[in-house]
Amino acid sequence: MSRTGRLELPEQQERLLRKARNLEWAVLAYTAVTITVVALVMGNSQAMQTAWVEDILSTLPQIAFLVALPIIRRKPTAKHPYGYHRAMGVGHLVAGVALLAVGANLCFEAISGLVKQEHPPIGTMQLFGMTIWQGWVMIAVMALIVIGPLIYGPMKMKLAKQLDNKLLYADAAMAKADWTTNAGSIVGVLGIGLGIWWLDGAAALFISASILWDGITNTRGSVLDLMDMRATTYDQKQPHPVHGRVDEVLRGLRWVHHAASRIRDEGQVFHVEAYVVPKRAKVKVSDLDRAVDDILALDWRVQDVSVSVVSQLDVPDEEEEREEQRGRGSP
Amino acid sequence: MRPTRPRRVGAAVVAVGIAGALAACGITIPSDVEGTLDAVTGGVLEVGVTPNPPYVDASEEQPTGSEVEVVTSFADSIGATVEWTEGSEQTLVGLLEAGEIDLVIGGLTDDTPWSDRVALTRAYAQAEQADGSSAGLVMLAPMGENAFLSALERHLDAEAQGER
């Protein structure tokens, strides 16, 4: 017995998703402004140039989210019977790989600049008829820009947790750490101002390392999801509680002798495959129907449920859990 | 646990405090990595020249031309005497990188291919090029000597203002 459940999300989640979409658009617009302003004053500071590239790259997960959003809502077709939910994961992977590649490249450039002992030049600029050192303008701009992510980072994080969306979570984690890159570039420019040439390269290395790290975590996270790792919480640290509850519901049924399940995390929604060993040889279709309904009612993320009647269980999860327990017992 | 906002504001206050303390200790921003401005002030300003009339004319014993005049007046403003070295751009850029000379002039423009190896001043004037396009005139300073570069640019700005 199976059911492809509801296609629409509950009203509350629909509202949150709309909110997330609007927030991502607003942040994209804000970032477009900061990218332009920084490009105008950036000068020869390697740290500032790296922070600027980081600003550009930070839009990738947001764009991936906005592009994937209309796609994941498409109904399953004969050609795509599981629906289009994985679009979000694919977007996440593309963004992760881009971050990884550019982060590695920037790391290399920062290190080679330090090895070659490049002394970055920053001269003056004319502002409102006055000649001032350009470094002060760069620091002022960065100090202003530092404020943005401090406001929208936590907003994104809150939505990501409410929606249980991993792409949004990764994006929010990046936004929350964004202030460190801006602060780092201020340190680099101040270093140039003080005549400490290597401080700029060191700050650039720090910023590019954080881009590289974002790339590693995003690529790893998206690959794990696309490889059908078991359903986890948004930060991929724990198994998702829904899994245990599905098994609990099935094992609690009167006609069920034993039950187990596996869940595909499709990004925003779960596809549940459950297996039950009945107590008797005959099973009523209406009982099976009710079991599917019970599982669907568990959580809004459970969207597609199939329950199979089997003579014995062959799902690895119990064994795996026992293994884990043994591992924890003997360190 | 993430740092709370008041703590971040606190960090910013500390940063400003450090900057203030540095200023109080007589540290100026920008500073030179190699201390060029300090060395040439009241001393000798080593200038490389590539002949390129009307900016630099090296046919006489002492170079003349509009850029030579500007550099001489800059040297006067910091109490330095100028020593001229004539050579090709490539030779002079090499000397500049090695720290043998402090400045290179010769009607160079802001799209000079040497910009990876030396610091360009802001364009101090516009000049028509051989192909009829317009380009900004610049001088070449050593990389990372930002106090020297800034002092030179301030002087160039003042000269431009005086002409107007």
Contacts between the chains, C-beta under 8 A, distances in Angstrom:
chain1	res1	chain2	res2	distance
A	44	B	119	7.8
A	118	B	143	6.9
A	119	B	33	5.1
A	119	B	142	7.7
A	119	B	143	4.2
A	119	B	144	2.4
A	119	B	145	7.7
A	120	B	143	7.2
A	120	B	144	6.3
A	121	B	119	3.2
A	121	B	120	7.9
A	121	B	141	7.2
A	121	B	143	5.3
A	121	B	144	5.9
A	121	B	145	7.5
A	121	B	146	6.2
A	121	B	149	6.0
A	122	B	30	6.7
A	122	B	146	5.4
A	122	B	149	7.9
A	123	B	119	7.0
A	123	B	121	6.4
A	123	B	122	5.9
A	123	B	146	6.9
A	123	B	149	4.6
A	123	B	150	5.8
A	123	B	153	5.2
A	124	B	122	6.8
A	124	B	149	7.7
A	124	B	150	4.8
A	124	B	153	4.5
A	124	B	154	6.4
A	124	B	157	7.7
A	125	B	122	7.0
A	126	B	122	7.7
A	126	B	157	6.7
A	131	B	153	6.7
A	131	B	154	5.2
A	131	B	157	4.8
A	133	B	29	6.9
A	133	B	30	5.3
A	133	B	146	7.6
A	133	B	150	5.6
A	135	B	29	7.0
A	135	B	30	6.2
A	135	B	146	7.7
A	136	B	29	8.0
A	143	B	12	7.6
A	150	B	5	6.9
A	150	B	8	7.1
A	176	B	2	7.2
A	179	B	8	7.4
A	186	B	15	7.8
A	190	B	19	7.4
A	190	B	29	7.5
A	192	B	30	7.1
A	192	B	144	7.6
A	192	B	146	6.5
A	193	B	29	3.8
A	193	B	30	4.7
A	193	B	31	6.7
A	193	B	146	7.1
A	194	B	22	7.3
A	194	B	27	6.6
A	194	B	29	6.3
A	194	B	31	5.5
A	195	B	30	7.4
A	195	B	31	3.4
A	195	B	32	5.7
A	195	B	33	4.9
A	195	B	35	7.9
A	195	B	144	7.7
A	195	B	146	7.4
A	195	B	147	7.7
A	196	B	33	7.9
A	197	B	33	4.9
A	197	B	144	5.2
